[in-house]
Amino acid sequence: SGISEQLLIQFMNGAMQRAKLCAGGRQPIIKCRLSAKFAFIECETAEDANRALNLNGIPFMGMSLRVSRPSKYAGPHIPCKTWQELTGVPMPQHVQTSDAVLSPDDKVNRELYIGNTTPEMTESALKEFLNRALVQVGLSAEAGNPIVSCQISGKYAFAEFRSANEASAALNLNNIPFMGSQLRVSRPSKYSGPATPHKNWDDILSKCMTGELTLPSEEIRPAPTSASTTTRIVQLKNMLTADDLESDEDYSEVMEETKEECSEFGALRNIVIPRTGVGATKIFLEYETTDDAAKAIKALAGRTFDGRTIDAAFMDEAKYLNRDYSG
């Protein structure tokens, strides 16, 4: 990217001098550790670090930098401004601001605690899954992913949203299933604002099914529950690719893993995974009862597998028995 640690130190020290955030000639930023998409800077004093927060939003090499406390910071809240508020100079039009310049003053209102994460979950997968869930049930009104950052630490994570309203809406995802775990979505312990009325994920799905909530897209929909559509057969899409089934060894492994996991939802009579034809890469699960099939759909729909979101739905039993895997 052409950015070095020394270049970033020189740039930010110069900015603090020009904005009179430090005495002329001083170099308050003394160290920098640079990674692919973020950096940590160390200042000479705590007061220098407090003043450096006012660099949030400063244009740098065609981008606007987000400057904030690290997630492990547990000190007092320090009021500060964005670079635009401090200098009175608006953001240049050519500067990319895909992640809006967010004020750290209201971060506690825009951040949520995500409990019950597992080692298999990645920050990018969790961020994308939560965004897709919000879109599916109409809780995300604006374009783009409302989650601007996500940090996983063992069995929990923190997700920062671009607005307080979107964070409040995401509280409705509490108890949503993801990768074999039910995520606990709540305010972080440091939040001291008013209680936000919200539902749990099951409540939201129930409202979608009864028509009280209208889905913005029919691309992925909650499992139908009417007697005419409920069957013993579950169809899974978007879980496998042709490469996953290419060799006999891979195919056997997929069958075994699918049987082991999907048997958790009830008595599983048969699994069909076509390797060729119209049903290739789909998975068909035949359960003993419709209740078992419904449990599987509830647990699997919307889950992410290898970066892809699973589509789970009932399948017509007659088509399945006739080996018609279209649709």
Solvent accessible surface area in square Angstrom, and as a share of the most:
residue,aa,sasa,rsa
1,S,136,0.88
2,G,65,0.63
3,I,54,0.27
4,S,56,0.36
5,E,73,0.33
6,Q,105,0.47
7,L,68,0.34
8,L,13,0.07
9,I,22,0.11
10,Q,107,0.48
11,F,49,0.20
12,M,8,0.03
13,N,3,0.01
14,G,17,0.17
15,A,0,0.00
16,M,0,0.00
17,Q,52,0.23
18,R,159,0.58
19,A,24,0.19
20,K,175,0.74
21,L,17,0.09
22,C,11,0.07
23,A,63,0.49
24,G,73,0.70
25,G,64,0.62
26,R,79,0.29
27,Q,100,0.44
28,P,0,0.00
29,I,2,0.01
30,I,82,0.41
31,K,121,0.51
32,C,17,0.10
33,R,151,0.55
34,L,57,0.28
35,S,47,0.30
36,A,107,0.83
37,K,196,0.83
38,F,117,0.49
39,A,35,0.27
40,F,81,0.34
41,I,53,0.27
42,E,86,0.39
43,C,18,0.11
44,E,100,0.45
45,T,65,0.38
46,A,80,0.62
47,E,87,0.39
48,D,2,0.01
49,A,27,0.21
50,N,30,0.15
51,R,99,0.36
52,A,4,0.03
53,L,11,0.05
54,N,18,0.09
55,L,0,0.00
56,N,2,0.01
57,G,0,0.00
58,I,4,0.02
59,P,36,0.23
60,F,15,0.06
61,M,110,0.49
62,G,29,0.27
63,M,81,0.36
64,S,13,0.08
65,L,41,0.21
66,R,85,0.31
67,V,19,0.11
68,S,52,0.33
69,R,58,0.21
70,P,54,0.34
71,S,65,0.42
72,K,177,0.75
73,Y,71,0.27
74,A,102,0.79
75,G,38,0.37
76,P,100,0.63
77,H,112,0.50
78,I,46,0.23
79,P,103,0.65
80,C,16,0.10
81,K,106,0.45
82,T,13,0.07
83,W,30,0.11
84,Q,32,0.14
85,E,112,0.50
86,L,56,0.28
87,T,52,0.30
88,G,62,0.60
89,V,88,0.50
90,P,105,0.66
91,M,48,0.21
92,P,47,0.30
93,Q,187,0.83
94,H,143,0.64
95,V,12,0.07
96,Q,112,0.50
97,T,60,0.35
98,S,101,0.65
99,D,62,0.32
100,A,47,0.37
101,V,38,0.22
102,L,18,0.09
103,S,36,0.23
104,P,21,0.14
105,D,61,0.31
106,D,51,0.26
107,K,42,0.18
108,V,46,0.26
109,N,55,0.28
110,R,5,0.02
111,E,11,0.05
112,L,0,0.00
113,Y,49,0.19
114,I,1,0.01
115,G,3,0.02
116,N,78,0.40
117,T,5,0.03
118,T,31,0.18
119,P,130,0.82
120,E,116,0.52
121,M,10,0.05
122,T,75,0.44
123,E,77,0.35
124,S,83,0.54
125,A,21,0.16
126,L,0,0.00
127,K,56,0.24
128,E,85,0.38
129,F,6,0.03
130,L,3,0.02
131,N,21,0.11
132,R,62,0.23
133,A,3,0.03
134,L,3,0.01
135,V,66,0.38
136,Q,29,0.13
137,V,2,0.01
138,G,40,0.38
139,L,39,0.19
140,S,20,0.13
141,A,106,0.82
142,E,115,0.52
143,A,96,0.74
144,G,53,0.51
145,N,44,0.23
146,P,1,0.00
147,I,2,0.01
148,V,12,0.07
149,S,36,0.23
150,C,11,0.07
151,Q,85,0.38
152,I,41,0.21
153,S,61,0.39
154,G,57,0.55
155,K,165,0.70
156,Y,85,0.32
157,A,0,0.00
158,F,58,0.24
159,A,0,0.00
160,E,8,0.04
161,F,2,0.01
162,R,51,0.19
163,S,37,0.24
164,A,40,0.31
165,N,125,0.64
166,E,19,0.08
167,A,0,0.00
168,S,29,0.19
169,A,23,0.18
170,A,1,0.01
171,L,4,0.02
172,N,19,0.10
173,L,2,0.01
174,N,24,0.12
175,N,53,0.27
176,I,4,0.02
177,P,24,0.15
178,F,0,0.00
179,M,56,0.25
180,G,68,0.66
181,S,20,0.13
182,Q,97,0.43
183,L,0,0.00
184,R,129,0.47
185,V,4,0.02
186,S,28,0.18
187,R,48,0.17
188,P,6,0.04
189,S,123,0.79
190,K,121,0.51
191,Y,38,0.14
192,S,109,0.70
193,G,33,0.32
194,P,113,0.71
195,A,100,0.77
196,T,38,0.22
197,P,129,0.81
198,H,79,0.35
199,K,94,0.40
200,N,51,0.26
201,W,19,0.07
202,D,56,0.29
203,D,59,0.30
204,I,6,0.03
205,L,29,0.14
206,S,59,0.38
207,K,55,0.23
208,C,15,0.09
209,M,83,0.37
210,T,96,0.56
211,G,52,0.50
212,E,118,0.53
213,L,51,0.25
214,T,118,0.69
215,L,26,0.13
216,P,83,0.52
217,S,50,0.32
218,E,103,0.46
219,E,124,0.56
220,I,19,0.10
221,R,143,0.52
222,P,25,0.16
223,A,16,0.12
224,P,51,0.32
225,T,96,0.56
226,S,61,0.39
227,A,100,0.78
228,S,104,0.67
229,T,58,0.34
230,T,36,0.21
231,T,20,0.12
232,R,40,0.14
233,I,0,0.00
234,V,0,0.00
235,Q,18,0.08
236,L,0,0.00
237,K,67,0.28
238,N,77,0.39
239,M,17,0.08
240,L,13,0.07
241,T,50,0.29
242,A,74,0.57
243,D,104,0.54
244,D,43,0.22
245,L,7,0.03
246,E,132,0.59
247,S,49,0.31
248,D,105,0.54
249,E,135,0.60
250,D,56,0.29
251,Y,49,0.18
252,S,69,0.45
253,E,93,0.42
254,V,22,0.13
255,M,54,0.24
256,E,109,0.49
257,E,94,0.42
258,T,7,0.04
259,K,116,0.49
260,E,126,0.57
261,E,56,0.25
262,C,2,0.01
263,S,50,0.33
264,E,133,0.59
265,F,31,0.13
266,G,22,0.21
267,A,55,0.42
268,L,35,0.17
269,R,141,0.51
270,N,68,0.35
271,I,18,0.09
272,V,34,0.19
273,I,4,0.02
274,P,19,0.12
275,R,95,0.35
276,T,112,0.65
277,G,63,0.61
278,V,116,0.66
279,G,1,0.01
280,A,31,0.24
281,T,36,0.21
282,K,27,0.12
283,I,0,0.00
284,F,0,0.00
285,L,0,0.00
286,E,15,0.07
287,Y,0,0.00
288,E,83,0.37
289,T,64,0.37
290,T,52,0.30
291,D,100,0.52
292,D,18,0.09
293,A,0,0.00
294,A,41,0.32
295,K,114,0.48
296,A,0,0.00
297,I,0,0.00
298,K,114,0.48
299,A,25,0.19
300,L,3,0.01
301,A,32,0.25
302,G,9,0.08
303,R,31,0.11
304,T,15,0.09
305,F,78,0.33
306,D,113,0.59
307,G,64,0.62
308,R,55,0.20
309,T,14,0.08
310,I,3,0.02
311,D,41,0.21
312,A,4,0.03
313,A,34,0.26
314,F,26,0.11
315,M,13,0.06
316,D,73,0.38
317,E,49,0.22
318,A,60,0.47
319,K,68,0.29
320,Y,12,0.05
321,L,111,0.55
322,N,118,0.60
323,R,193,0.70
324,D,56,0.29
325,Y,33,0.13
326,S,44,0.29
327,G,67,0.65
